[in-house]
Each structure stands twice: as C-alpha cells, then as structure tokens.
C-alpha cells in the first residue's frame, strides 16, 4: 500500500503556478507533463484515459481540490503529480467551487486495490483545511513539494 504522498510524488512532478483556462486544457497540460515522466507513455494516451475517467464523473472532490486519476499500462509504479494553479478553474466539482489544487494519480493497469487505497489516502489528506492552506501558501516549487510530503 502507498501510505504517504512522499512515496508517489517527486520534486520534478510538483508544479506551482500552472496556468490553464479550462478543465480540458489542464488535462492536456497534465498529460504532456506526465508523458515525459513515464517511460513509453504517450501524452495522447494519458489524456484519453483521464478524460474518460472525468466522463464517469468529476474528480473534483470539493474545497478547490481535484484528483484526476487513471490506470496506465506503461506505469510500473504509482505516479503522482501536484499542480497549484495560478487561477482557479471550473472542474465540475461536487461542491461547484472552482479548483486550484490538482493532484494527478496514475497507477499500473493491474493495481486495483492499491489505486483505491491511494485515492483514499489522498482524499483524507486533502480534507484537512490546514494542509490545503499550507499548499496554497507555498512561494516556490521546492517549498510546495516539502509541504506536500509533510
């Protein structure tokens, strides 16, 4: 089981001040960004999988948080990426509030139980007001990474 964010997030997959004007553009940005982090992964494939998941229901969990996620054949382990947007965007979140913190989760195709456990851990972490506030207050990418894994 992946028990903490530090097991799945790296400084290189932490981005402060991402600028995207819509949910679709954000998922395109995420897909391009992660395709370079996962060997043999194609941005178009990541995009299609994340969009397909969003069509099942928004991954906007409320309080300005979204956790887009999918399984991916090319993943050899769980991959997380954290984005703090420079401006909140509509993400069709459950509470209808715009999203400014996005944590993307990609897992190996066969990792069903691990996927669910990791999503649960992330939802718990992001449900804490103090944690969300600390991420929003980060001034540098390194500071954001350190706060995210704390």
C-alpha positions as CSV (number, residue, x, y, z in Angstrom):
1,X,0.0,0.0,0.0
2,X,1.1,3.5,-0.7
3,X,0.9,5.1,2.7
4,X,2.1,8.6,2.0
5,X,2.4,11.2,-0.6
6,X,6.2,11.1,-0.3
7,X,6.1,7.6,-1.9
8,X,4.5,8.8,-5.1
9,X,5.5,12.5,-5.6
10,X,8.8,13.9,-6.6
11,X,10.1,17.5,-6.8
12,X,10.1,17.2,-10.6
13,X,6.4,16.3,-10.6
14,X,5.4,19.3,-8.5
15,X,4.4,22.5,-10.3
16,X,3.5,25.8,-8.8
17,X,1.7,28.4,-10.8
18,X,0.3,26.3,-13.6
19,X,-1.8,28.4,-16.0
20,X,-4.7,26.6,-17.6
21,X,-8.0,28.3,-18.5
22,X,-10.2,25.2,-18.6
23,X,-10.5,21.6,-17.3
24,X,-9.7,20.3,-20.8
25,X,-6.6,22.5,-21.2
26,X,-5.5,21.5,-17.7
27,X,-5.8,17.8,-18.6
28,X,-3.9,18.4,-21.8
29,X,-1.1,20.1,-19.8
30,X,-1.0,17.3,-17.2
31,X,-0.8,14.7,-19.9
32,X,2.0,16.4,-21.7
33,X,3.8,17.0,-18.4
34,X,3.5,13.4,-17.3
35,X,4.3,11.8,-20.6
36,X,7.9,12.9,-20.1
37,X,8.0,11.4,-16.6
38,X,6.7,7.9,-17.5
39,X,8.8,5.9,-19.9
40,X,7.0,4.8,-23.1
41,X,3.9,6.8,-22.1
42,X,2.2,9.0,-24.7
43,X,0.6,12.3,-23.9
44,X,-2.5,11.4,-26.0
45,X,-3.0,8.1,-24.2
46,X,-2.8,9.8,-20.8
47,X,-5.2,12.5,-21.9
48,X,-7.7,10.0,-23.3
49,X,-7.6,7.9,-20.1
50,X,-8.0,11.0,-17.8
51,X,-10.8,12.4,-19.9
52,X,-12.6,9.0,-20.0
53,X,-12.5,9.0,-16.2
54,X,-13.8,12.5,-16.0
55,X,-16.8,11.5,-18.2
56,X,-17.8,9.0,-15.5
57,X,-18.0,11.8,-13.0
58,X,-15.8,14.8,-12.0
59,X,-12.8,14.1,-9.9
60,X,-13.3,17.5,-8.3
61,X,-13.8,16.4,-4.6
62,X,-14.6,19.9,-3.2
63,X,-12.8,22.7,-1.4
64,X,-10.9,23.6,-4.5
65,X,-9.3,20.1,-4.9
66,X,-9.4,17.7,-7.9
67,X,-7.7,14.3,-8.0
68,X,-7.8,13.1,-11.7
69,X,-6.7,9.5,-11.8
70,X,-6.4,6.6,-14.1
71,X,-4.7,3.3,-14.7
72,X,-2.0,3.2,-17.3
73,X,-0.3,0.2,-18.9
74,X,3.1,2.0,-19.1
75,X,3.2,2.7,-15.3
76,X,5.5,0.4,-13.4
77,X,4.5,2.0,-10.1
78,X,2.2,4.6,-8.7
79,X,2.9,8.1,-10.1
80,X,1.7,11.3,-8.5
81,X,1.9,14.9,-9.7
82,X,0.8,18.0,-7.9
83,X,-0.2,21.2,-9.6
84,X,-1.2,24.5,-7.9
85,X,-3.0,26.7,-10.5
86,X,-2.4,30.4,-10.7
87,X,-6.1,30.9,-11.1
88,X,-8.9,28.5,-10.1
89,X,-10.9,26.9,-12.9
90,X,-14.3,25.2,-13.2
91,X,-13.8,21.5,-12.7
92,X,-17.5,20.4,-12.2
93,X,-16.5,19.7,-8.6
94,X,-19.1,18.2,-6.2
95,X,-19.4,21.5,-4.3
96,X,-19.4,23.5,-7.5
97,X,-16.4,25.5,-6.3
98,X,-13.5,26.2,-8.8
99,X,-10.4,24.1,-8.4
100,X,-6.9,25.4,-7.8
101,X,-5.1,22.3,-6.3
102,X,-4.8,19.3,-8.6
103,X,-3.2,16.0,-7.6
104,X,-2.9,13.6,-10.5
105,X,-2.6,9.9,-9.9
106,X,-1.6,7.3,-12.4
107,X,-1.2,3.6,-11.4
108,X,-0.3,0.4,-13.2
109,X,-3.2,-1.2,-15.0
110,X,-3.5,-4.1,-12.6
111,X,-3.2,-2.1,-9.4
112,X,-6.9,-2.0,-8.5
113,X,-6.6,-2.3,-4.7
114,X,-3.5,0.0,-4.5
115,X,-5.3,2.5,-6.6
116,X,-8.3,2.7,-4.2
117,X,-6.1,2.8,-1.1
118,X,-4.0,5.6,-2.6
119,X,-7.1,7.6,-3.6
120,X,-8.5,7.2,0.0
121,X,-5.2,8.4,1.5
122,X,-5.2,11.5,-0.8
123,X,-8.8,12.3,-0.1
124,X,-8.1,12.1,3.6
125,X,-5.0,14.3,3.3
126,X,-6.8,16.9,1.2
127,X,-9.8,17.0,3.5
128,X,-7.6,18.8,6.1
129,X,-8.0,22.6,5.9
130,X,-4.6,23.2,7.3
131,X,-3.0,21.0,4.7
132,X,-4.8,22.7,1.8
133,X,-3.9,26.2,3.2
134,X,-0.3,25.3,3.5
135,X,-0.1,24.2,-0.1
136,X,-1.8,27.4,-1.2
137,X,0.7,29.5,0.7
138,X,3.8,27.9,-1.0
139,X,6.1,30.5,-2.6
140,X,8.4,28.1,-4.5
141,X,8.1,24.7,-6.1
142,X,10.6,23.3,-3.6
143,X,8.5,24.7,-0.7
144,X,5.4,23.2,-2.3
145,X,7.0,19.8,-2.5
146,X,8.2,19.9,1.1
147,X,4.7,21.0,2.3
148,X,3.0,18.3,0.2
149,X,5.0,15.5,1.6
150,X,4.9,16.7,5.2
